[in-house]
């Protein structure tokens, strides 16, 4: 069966049977312990006066933003206004860029992730990341891809088979790949690869999942399935998503933050609030102009 056939079959079986639901319930009833992993449950992320530089150039200034636990927060705004840079601040990936610098605080349940003595690896276990382009490890099997983060972090799990199944179920991919877990992850379709990357991030039981335009390279069917996955994760994981798709922001998010950068100026947050308010009665006219497509 081809990858396209699998996508079509998945669409035809969109509504789970009672047997499927019972099977999933039984799987999630099993408690899988990850020794040395993050504390369980979603967490609140908060940026306080966050600023970012590339060399001498200030690209993001004075961002104050709360991303509540268990909610989906969408970061919207034109290209080049600092959304993805801000996302990288949230799990200490910004510091990997030569010449990059930052100021302000990023708090995870009140603890500064940049505090002296806090290791970046520990932060990234708690705050996972899904990138714009699917990036499974092509030489690894589907099973190995899901477990890759545990191996890299040298974490131990008491039931890896159940962890793989739970992670793929949460990512909406289990039914499509359960009979070929030992096949290469790189052989999956683009949409399946992206959901595999989501499963890989979820396997370490993160408190927060960051998503940088996760659907920009996907077809409409794959986009819908990723959005369904985001909706199913609501309440279990805090999600922060960068998107240029205003319809997507409305569909998946509870809250929105509108970023904007004037010419030769750093990006700022113009306005933030509940998604329905941001798209119907925002306070700043620039927000209304952007969400209604008058610029961007």
ChimeraX attribute file (.defattr): number of C-alpha atoms within 10 A of each C-alpha:
attribute: neighborCount
match mode: 1-to-1
recipient: residues
	/A:1	5
	/A:2	10
	/A:3	15
	/A:4	11
	/A:5	11
	/A:6	17
	/A:7	18
	/A:8	13
	/A:9	13
	/A:10	16
	/A:11	13
	/A:12	9
	/A:13	11
	/A:14	10
	/A:15	10
	/A:16	11
	/A:17	10
	/A:18	9
	/A:19	9
	/A:20	12
	/A:21	12
	/A:22	12
	/A:23	12
	/A:24	17
	/A:25	11
	/A:26	10
	/A:27	16
	/A:28	17
	/A:29	10
	/A:30	12
	/A:31	11
	/A:32	17
	/A:33	15
	/A:34	19
	/A:35	13
	/A:36	14
	/A:37	19
	/A:38	17
	/A:39	12
	/A:40	12
	/A:41	15
	/A:42	24
	/A:43	25
	/A:44	19
	/A:45	25
	/A:46	22
	/A:47	21
	/A:48	15
	/A:49	15
	/A:50	21
	/A:51	24
	/A:52	25
	/A:53	18
	/A:54	16
	/A:55	11
	/A:56	9
	/A:57	14
	/A:58	17
	/A:59	22
	/A:60	27
	/A:61	22
	/A:62	17
	/A:63	21
	/A:64	17
	/A:65	18
	/A:66	18
	/A:67	23
	/A:68	19
	/A:69	22
	/A:70	20
	/A:71	24
	/A:72	28
	/A:73	27
	/A:74	28
	/A:75	27
	/A:76	26
	/A:77	27
	/A:78	16
	/A:79	13
	/A:80	15
	/A:81	23
	/A:82	24
	/A:83	27
	/A:84	20
	/A:85	20
	/A:86	24
	/A:87	20
	/A:88	17
	/A:89	23
	/A:90	28
	/A:91	26
	/A:92	18
	/A:93	15
	/A:94	21
	/A:95	15
	/A:96	10
	/A:97	9
	/A:98	9
	/A:99	12
	/A:100	15
	/A:101	18
	/A:102	17
	/A:103	16
	/A:104	17
	/A:105	21
	/A:106	25
	/A:107	19
	/A:108	22
	/A:109	15
	/A:110	11
	/A:111	13
	/A:112	16
	/A:113	23
	/A:114	19
	/A:115	11
	/A:116	7
	/A:117	7
	/A:118	12
	/A:119	12
	/A:120	14
	/A:121	13
	/A:122	15
	/A:123	18
	/A:124	22
	/A:125	23
	/A:126	24
	/A:127	28
	/A:128	24
	/A:129	28
	/A:130	21
	/A:131	17
	/A:132	17
	/A:133	17
	/A:134	22
	/A:135	15
	/A:136	24
	/A:137	17
	/A:138	14
	/A:139	13
	/A:140	16
	/A:141	19
	/A:142	30
	/A:143	24
	/A:144	20
	/A:145	27
	/A:146	30
	/A:147	24
	/A:148	19
	/A:149	18
	/A:150	23
	/A:151	13
	/A:152	9
	/A:153	15
	/A:154	12
	/A:155	14
	/A:156	14
	/A:157	19
	/A:158	12
	/A:159	13
	/A:160	18
	/A:161	12
	/A:162	16
	/A:163	27
	/A:164	23
	/A:165	23
	/A:166	22
	/A:167	25
	/A:168	27
	/A:169	19
	/A:170	20
	/A:171	26
	/A:172	22
	/A:173	24
	/A:174	20
	/A:175	16
	/A:176	19
	/A:177	18
	/A:178	15
	/A:179	9
	/A:180	12
	/A:181	18
	/A:182	14
	/A:183	16
	/A:184	18
	/A:185	26
	/A:186	20
	/A:187	16
	/A:188	21
	/A:189	18
	/A:190	19
	/A:191	25
	/A:192	26
	/A:193	23
	/A:194	28
	/A:195	27
	/A:196	29
	/A:197	26
	/A:198	31
	/A:199	29
	/A:200	28
	/A:201	29
	/A:202	30
	/A:203	26
	/A:204	28
	/A:205	27
	/A:206	25
	/A:207	27
	/A:208	32
	/A:209	25
	/A:210	24
	/A:211	23
	/A:212	21
	/A:213	18
	/A:214	24
	/A:215	27
	/A:216	14
	/A:217	15
	/A:218	19
	/A:219	11
	/A:220	12
	/A:221	13
	/A:222	21
	/A:223	18
	/A:224	15
	/A:225	22
	/A:226	23
	/A:227	19
	/A:228	15
	/A:229	19
	/A:230	23
	/A:231	16
	/A:232	14
	/A:233	19
	/A:234	18
	/A:235	14
	/A:236	18
	/A:237	25
	/A:238	26
	/A:239	33
	/A:240	25
	/A:241	25
	/A:242	25
	/A:243	23
	/A:244	18
	/A:245	15
	/A:246	16
	/A:247	10
	/A:248	15
	/A:249	24
	/A:250	17
	/A:251	14
	/A:252	21
	/A:253	23
	/A:254	20
	/A:255	23
	/A:256	26
	/A:257	25
	/A:258	22
	/A:259	24
	/A:260	26
	/A:261	20
	/A:262	10
	/A:263	8
	/A:264	9
	/A:265	14
	/A:266	20
	/A:267	26
	/A:268	23
	/A:269	22
	/A:270	16
	/A:271	17
	/A:272	24
	/A:273	18
	/A:274	14
	/A:275	21
	/A:276	15
	/A:277	13
	/A:278	21
	/A:279	18
	/A:280	11
	/A:281	11
	/A:282	19
	/A:283	14
	/A:284	12
	/A:285	9
	/A:286	16
	/A:287	24
	/A:288	16
	/A:289	13
	/A:290	18
	/A:291	23
	/A:292	13
	/A:293	10
	/A:294	10
	/A:295	10
	/A:296	12
